[in-house]
Amino acid sequence: MHWIWNRLAPRRAGTALLTAALLLLAAAAPAQARVVERNDAAPVSASLQPNLRPIYSAKTDEKVIALTFDISWGNKMAPKVLEVLRAEKVPATFFLSGPWAKNHVELVKQIQADGHQIESHGQAHVDLNTLGREGARQNIAAAHAILKEITGRDPTYIRPPNGAFNEASVQAAKDLGYATVIWSVDSLDWKNPGVDRIINRTVKLTHPGAIILMHASDSCKQTDQALPAIIKSLREQGYRFVLLDELIRTHGVDMNGHIRVLR
């Protein structure tokens, strides 16, 4: 799910000419921002203009956090996640793909009825940074029409599929009145690494103003099992869960994109 910076390296020590050519090509290629999993020292969106950088977290010392879920596939995990959130009285923000919402209207309405925030995960689950500005705009607009029809409100945040974005896709979102939202804490539930791993990683990496990435698609098999312990542990640390809109509007945003990783 995460993009990782490609490294240029010669196959043999004597291929200096090939290496130089590759480096020249890399320098000439269009800059694309990609989410970096293993480097928390540098901003992942440094190549973008400041006004075209996505939102990663809120800029605050207060222990407020936004729990977010992406959904694109299936109808089994979402009800389980909703049941946990209902029992724990935790508000969350759901990024829904257009086709999923269209095929699961009752689930969308249940998410909304439970008081959660519904935002966009785009239409086709493809990397928006491969579509160009107009292609990304069409993708976002198609999902927007579906979500507005079902919920009666206009989504204002887009989480690009796979966290893939570039200047063109962020600008396309802005053209339609959207802000692009990534995350500062990745639970890795999409990898199904084990319930304990999801819990420990999420709890350890959470920080004031964090936007936490989780999933309620059926491809993620362990999210509902890990969720109660995550909520309990973070509450014991003094964290308060809020909707994404409240987090951003009340505390402002951090668009520098410093990724937090376990060492």
N, C-alpha and C positions, 0 to 999 in steps of 0.2 A: 504493500500500500504506500509506503513512503518512497519518495524519490531519493536517490543517493547520488551525490556528485560523482561523475565519471572521472577517473584518474588517468592521465596520459602517462604511459610508461613504455620505454623501449623493450622489445622482446630480448634483445641481446645488447651487451655493452657497446658493441661496435656500430650500432644503428643510429648514430648521432644525426645524420641527415634526415632520416625518417622522423625522428623525434622533433626536430626543428620544424619540419613541414606540418606535422600534426599540431604543434603549438600555434603556428600561424593560422591554421584553419580554425582552431578553437577561439583565437582572439577575434577572428572575423565573424564568427557565428553569432546569431542574435542571442542576447542574454535572456535566460529564462530562470525564474526563481523556483527552486525546488526545496522541499522540506528535507533537512539534513538530520538524520537520526543520531549520528555519532559525534557531532561537534557542537558543543554548547558555548563555544568561545566567540563565534562570529554570527552576525545576523544572517538569516537565510534569504532575506529580501533586500540585501544591501545594493543589488544591482538595479533596483527599482527606484523611481523618484519617490520622495517621502509621501506625496499625496496619492501614490498608487501602491502603497504597501498594505497588505491585509492586516486584520486585527488578530492578535495572538492571545492577548490577555488584557485585563484592566490594570491601570497604573494606580495601585493603592497599597497601603500597609494594613488595611482593615482585612480581617479574615472572612472575606466574602468570595464565593466561587460559583461558577456556572457549570452544571453537569449537562452535557450535551450528548445526544444520540443521533447517529445517522441510520437511515433505513432505506434500503433499496430492494430487498428480496424477502419473500416469505411472510407467513402470518402466524408463526408459532412463538417466536421470541418476543415480539412486541407486547402481547398481552401479559406475558410473564414479567417483563420489565415494568409495565404499568401497574401491575399488582404490587410489586415491591415498593414503587414510588408512592402508591396510594397508602400502603400500610405504614410507611415511614413518614408520610406527609412531607415529601420532598418535591419541590417544583423543578422541572427540567425543560430543556429546549430540544426539540426534535427537528432535524433537518431531513425532509422527506423528498424523495425523487418524484417527479411528476407521474410516471407510469405506476409506481407503487401506490401513490395516493389515489389515483383513478381506479385501481383494481381493489382497493381496500378502504372504501369510503367510510364504512362503519368504524373501522379502527381509527381513521383520521378524526372522525367526530368524537370518539371516545378520548383520544389524546387531548383534544380541545376542551371537552366537557370536564376533564380532570384538572383543568387549569394550567396546562402546560403550553409553552410557546411553540408555534409551528413556523418553521422557516424552510428555505429551499435547498435541495441537494441537486438541483438541475434536472434536466430531462433525461436524455440518453446518458448512461453512466460511462462517460468517456472523459479523458483528460482535457479540460477546457483550454489548456495552453497549446493544444494541437489544432484548434479550430479557427484561429484568427479572430479578430475582433467581431466581425459580423456573424461568424458561426457560433461563437460563444454567446453573443446577444440573442440569437435565435433559440439556442438551447435554454437559456435562462428564461426567456419570454414564454416559451411553450410550457415550462413547469409553472410559471407564475399564473398563467391562465387557469390551469387545473386547480392549483392550491387556493386561488381566490374564489373560484366557483364553489369549492367544497366548504371552505372555512368562512367565507364572507369578508375576509380581510386581505390586505396586500402584504405579502412577505417583504421584508426589507433587508434580510441578510441571506447571503448565499455561501454555502460551504462547497467548494469545488470537489467533485469526485476525486478520490485518491490524494486530496490535498495539493493537486497540481494546478499551478497558475502561472501566469506571466503578465507583463504589462498590458497586453491586449485584452486578456480575459478580465483583469481587474477593471480596466477602463470600460469594457462592455457592461460589466455589472453596474458601474457608476452611471452609465448612460441610462440604465433602467431604474435608477434610484436605490440600488443595492450597495451594501458594504460587504466585502469579502471577508469571511471569518475562517481562520485556521484553528489552532489550539496551542496551548503551551504544555499540556500534559497528555500524553498518549498512553492509554491503559494497555494497549496491545491486545485487547480482547479479540480483535479481528484475526489474530494469529492462533487463538485457542491454545495459549501456552501453559494452561493450568490455572485453576482458580486461585491458588495461593500466590502465584506469580502476578496475576492481574491485581489482586488486593495489595500486595506488598509494593509493587511498582507505583501504583496510583497514589497510595497513601504517602509514600516517601517523596514523590515528586511534586505533590500539591503544594501550592504557595498562595499567599494573598493575591486575589485577583485572577486566579487560574481559570482557564477555560479547559475543561476536561473532556477528552474525546473518548466516547464509548459507542457501541453499536447495538441496535435492536433488530438487525437482520438475522434470518435463520442460519446464515453461514457462521454466525458467532454462537457457539454452543455453551459458553460458560459465563456469559455476562450476568444473567439473573442470579446465578449462584454466588458470584463475587460481590454483587451490588450491595446486599445488606451489610456485610462486614466493612465495605468501603465507607458507606454512610455512617455507620456506628463509630468507626475509628476517627473519621474526620470531625464528626461532632464532638467527640471526646477531646479533640485538640482545639476546639473552640470555633470551628468553621461554620459558616452559615450559608446554606444553599439559596441561590436566587436565580430568577430567569435571566437569560442573556441580556435582554433589553434593559433590565434594571441594573445589571452589572456595568454595562457600557455607559448608559445615560447618567448614572449616579457617580461613577468613579473615573470616567475617561478611559482611554485605550493606550495600550503599548503596541506599536506597530514595528518594533525593531526585530522581533522574531527570534529571540534567544531560545534555543531548544534546550530543555532540561533532560538529562539522561542519567541513568544509574551508572556508577563507576565500580 
